[in-house]
Amino acid sequence: MFKLTPAAAEQVLKAAKQGNAQGMSLRLAALQKPDGAIEYRMGFEDSIQEDDIRFQSEGVDLVMSPENVPLLDQATMDFAEVQPGEHHFIFLNPKDPHYEPPADS
């Protein structure tokens, strides 16, 4: 199943507090592009649909529609420094043809 790293969870909870979205779930979505790459979307939401998949990772309530499960299963969301001083959410997903596993430090 999809999971968050502790760094991503910390940042999501911080963003929820700053955006007055505490208590809301983080909705995840994915779209596969023609070249096979996966585009990710997320946002806080308090309206949950009857068929939504709900779960927790690292203390964060997550939700996704069933059609997103095949693309997001086995993926991990991290919050990492992509360039010196520049942090972003990144998705590590072995189902994405452009995925490159992180190099061991």
C-alpha positions in Angstrom: 0.0 0.0 0.0 1.0 3.6 -0.4 3.0 5.1 2.5 4.6 8.3 3.7 8.1 8.7 5.1 8.3 10.4 8.5 9.7 13.6 6.8 6.7 13.7 4.4 4.2 13.1 7.3 5.8 15.9 9.3 5.4 18.3 6.4 1.9 17.3 5.6 0.8 17.8 9.2 2.6 21.2 9.2 0.8 22.2 5.9 -2.5 21.1 7.4 -2.0 23.3 10.4 -0.9 26.3 8.3 -3.8 25.9 5.9 -6.5 25.4 8.5 -7.0 21.9 7.2 -6.4 20.1 10.5 -8.6 17.0 10.8 -9.0 16.7 7.0 -7.7 13.7 5.1 -5.0 14.1 2.4 -6.5 12.9 -0.9 -4.1 11.3 -3.3 -4.6 10.9 -7.0 -2.5 9.6 -9.9 -2.8 9.9 -13.7 -0.7 7.9 -16.1 0.5 9.9 -19.1 0.9 8.6 -22.6 4.6 7.9 -22.1 3.8 5.9 -19.0 5.0 8.5 -16.5 2.8 9.0 -13.5 1.5 12.5 -12.5 0.6 12.9 -8.9 -1.9 15.1 -7.2 -2.8 15.7 -3.6 -4.9 18.0 -1.5 -6.8 18.2 1.8 -10.4 17.1 1.7 -13.1 16.6 4.2 -15.7 15.0 1.9 -15.1 11.3 1.7 -17.0 9.2 -0.9 -18.6 5.9 0.1 -16.2 3.8 -2.1 -13.0 5.7 -1.1 -10.1 3.8 0.3 -9.1 5.3 3.7 -6.0 4.5 5.6 -3.2 6.0 7.8 0.5 6.3 7.3 2.8 7.9 9.8 -0.2 9.4 11.6 -1.7 11.1 8.5 -5.2 10.2 7.3 -5.0 9.4 3.6 -7.8 8.8 1.1 -7.9 7.8 -2.5 -10.5 6.6 -5.0 -10.4 2.9 -5.9 -9.2 3.6 -9.5 -6.0 5.2 -8.1 -4.9 2.1 -6.1 -3.2 0.3 -9.1 -1.0 3.3 -9.7 -0.3 4.3 -6.1 0.1 0.8 -4.6 3.8 0.3 -3.6 4.6 4.1 -3.9 6.2 6.2 -1.2 5.9 9.9 -0.7 8.9 11.6 0.8 9.8 15.2 1.5 13.4 15.7 0.4 16.0 18.3 -0.5 16.1 18.1 -4.3 18.7 20.8 -4.6 20.6 22.7 -1.8 18.0 24.6 0.2 15.1 23.4 -2.0 12.7 20.9 -0.5 9.8 19.2 -2.3 7.4 16.3 -2.0 8.7 13.5 -4.2 7.0 10.2 -5.1 9.1 7.0 -5.3 7.1 4.6 -7.3 8.5 1.4 -8.9 5.5 1.4 -11.3 6.6 4.6 -12.9 8.9 3.9 -15.9 11.0 7.0 -15.0 11.5 5.8 -11.4 15.1 5.6 -10.3 15.7 4.1 -6.8 17.5 6.4 -4.5 21.2 5.8 -4.4 22.5 4.4 -1.1 24.3 7.1 0.9 
